[in-house]
Amino acid sequence: QVQLVESGGGLVQAGDSLRLSCAASGRTFSKPMMGWFRQAPGKEREFVSAISSSGGNTRYADSVKGRFTISRDNTKNAVYLQMNSLKPEDTAVYYCNLVGAPRAWGQGTQVTVSS
């Protein structure tokens, strides 16, 4: 089973930046596609971004395109989400997971953006 641990969230003001980290461990035999997801209060979990196994291809939700950048370090089994120009609507718990074959969700990391 792959274990996922997110970190890097916090309370920031609109326009600030944060970098989220996701550490994956346990039974990783290849480089899977990875993604970031978020769940705002009272809303469903939604897709934020994804990155290919090599890191060469990335995708973003329209709501974060141009502001967020996903990356990965396969030597560390880690994926990152650089979040710039944060908006109050970015407030959510952020989760990472494998794309296509998701494992159990981790605890997530809280991002709160004030006006």
Secondary structure as GFF3:
##gff-version 3
##sequence-region A 1 115
A	DSSP	beta_strand	3	7	.	.	.	ID=ss1
A	DSSP	beta_strand	10	13	.	.	.	ID=ss2
A	DSSP	beta_strand	18	25	.	.	.	ID=ss3
A	DSSP	beta_strand	34	39	.	.	.	ID=ss4
A	DSSP	beta_strand	46	51	.	.	.	ID=ss5
A	DSSP	beta_strand	58	60	.	.	.	ID=ss6
A	DSSP	beta_strand	68	73	.	.	.	ID=ss7
A	DSSP	beta_strand	78	83	.	.	.	ID=ss8
A	DSSP	three_ten_helix	88	90	.	.	.	ID=ss9
A	DSSP	beta_strand	92	98	.	.	.	ID=ss10
A	DSSP	beta_strand	109	114	.	.	.	ID=ss11
###
